[in-house]
């Protein structure tokens, strides 16, 4: 998964070959992308963090915890929560709310 400055997310194989381009989820530069442990869902961010289904591109949830662009985020070891930071100087600890099946 690669975030692009035009808001696209590119899904590539292990050799870097483009498999498909995901459009319409973000309008700004995609700063961070984190796959969830089920490998079916992804968190991505510009000024909003979005949880989406990789197979359908369906946005399942939007997280609006920051007033400015999200500078980065990381999934916690439990796989249910993430921590995010923003250029507005705030940090958030959030549960994504998805029940993941191993």
Secondary structure, DSSP 8 states (H G I E B T S, - for coil): -EE-TTS-EEEE-TTS-EEEEE-SS-SS---EEEE-TTSSEEEEESSSEEEEETTT--EEEEE---SS-EEEEEE-TTSSEEEEEETTS-EEEEE-------
